[in-house]
């Protein structure tokens, strides 16, 4: 398991020690939970954790899309390619929407 969150502190205390906390997270790979009125408010985590989370979310999205496509095909409903949708709707992919 990756580092568990062990440190919690108030947003006021975090504000007083911001530079130190950033270094603890960036270089020490610590995870911090900032609280307000005793309630967890936000987490400060190393950027590598965000990359892992985004990769995991992407993987989940791909698995979900594949599962849904399989269900769709099993139902006998027709599929349409992106190219067909673009052609039918007259969309020019070279021009960004405004």
C-alpha positions as CSV (number, residue, x, y, z in Angstrom):
1,X,0.0,0.0,0.0
2,X,1.2,3.5,-0.7
3,X,1.7,6.0,2.2
4,X,-1.4,6.2,4.3
5,X,-2.5,9.6,5.5
6,X,-1.2,10.1,9.0
7,X,-1.0,13.9,9.3
8,X,-4.0,16.1,9.8
9,X,-3.8,19.8,10.7
10,X,-6.0,22.8,10.6
11,X,-6.0,25.2,7.6
12,X,-4.8,28.0,9.9
13,X,-1.8,25.9,11.0
14,X,-1.1,24.9,7.4
15,X,-1.2,28.5,6.4
16,X,1.5,29.4,9.0
17,X,3.7,26.5,7.8
18,X,2.8,26.4,4.1
19,X,6.4,26.2,2.7
20,X,7.4,23.5,5.1
21,X,4.2,21.5,4.3
22,X,4.8,21.8,0.6
23,X,8.3,20.4,1.0
24,X,7.1,17.5,3.2
25,X,4.6,16.5,0.5
26,X,6.8,17.2,-2.5
27,X,10.0,15.7,-1.2
28,X,9.0,13.5,1.7
29,X,6.0,12.1,-0.2
30,X,3.7,12.6,2.8
31,X,0.0,13.0,2.5
32,X,-1.7,15.7,4.6
33,X,-5.3,16.3,5.4
34,X,-6.3,19.9,6.2
35,X,-9.2,20.4,8.5
36,X,-11.5,23.3,9.3
37,X,-13.5,23.2,12.5
38,X,-12.3,19.7,13.0
39,X,-13.7,18.4,9.7
40,X,-11.5,17.1,6.9
41,X,-11.6,19.7,4.1
42,X,-8.9,18.8,1.6
43,X,-5.9,16.5,1.1
44,X,-2.5,17.7,0.0
45,X,-0.7,14.8,-1.8
46,X,2.4,14.4,-4.0
47,X,1.8,15.0,-7.7
48,X,2.8,11.3,-8.3
49,X,-0.4,10.3,-6.4
50,X,-2.5,12.4,-8.7
51,X,-0.9,10.7,-11.7
52,X,-1.7,7.3,-10.2
53,X,-5.2,8.3,-9.4
54,X,-5.8,9.6,-13.0
55,X,-4.3,6.5,-14.5
56,X,-6.6,4.3,-12.3
57,X,-9.6,6.4,-13.3
58,X,-8.7,6.2,-17.0
59,X,-8.4,2.4,-16.6
60,X,-11.8,2.2,-14.9
61,X,-13.3,4.4,-17.7
62,X,-11.9,2.1,-20.4
63,X,-13.2,-1.1,-18.7
64,X,-16.6,0.5,-18.2
65,X,-16.7,1.6,-21.9
66,X,-15.8,-1.8,-23.1
67,X,-18.4,-3.5,-20.9
68,X,-21.1,-1.1,-22.1
69,X,-20.1,-1.6,-25.7
70,X,-20.2,-5.4,-25.2
71,X,-23.7,-5.1,-23.7
72,X,-24.8,-2.8,-26.5
73,X,-23.6,-5.2,-29.2
74,X,-25.2,-8.2,-27.4
75,X,-28.5,-6.3,-27.4
76,X,-28.4,-6.3,-31.2
77,X,-28.6,-2.5,-31.5
78,X,-26.5,-1.1,-34.3
79,X,-23.2,0.8,-33.6
80,X,-22.1,3.9,-35.4
81,X,-18.5,5.0,-35.9
82,X,-17.3,8.4,-34.9
83,X,-16.6,9.1,-38.6
84,X,-20.3,8.3,-39.4
85,X,-21.5,10.6,-36.7
86,X,-19.3,13.4,-37.9
87,X,-20.5,12.9,-41.5
88,X,-24.2,12.8,-40.5
89,X,-24.0,15.9,-38.3
90,X,-21.8,17.9,-40.7
91,X,-19.1,18.4,-38.0
92,X,-15.7,19.7,-39.1
93,X,-13.2,18.2,-36.7
94,X,-10.5,20.5,-37.9
95,X,-12.4,23.6,-36.5
96,X,-12.6,23.8,-32.7
97,X,-16.1,24.6,-31.4
98,X,-16.5,28.2,-30.2
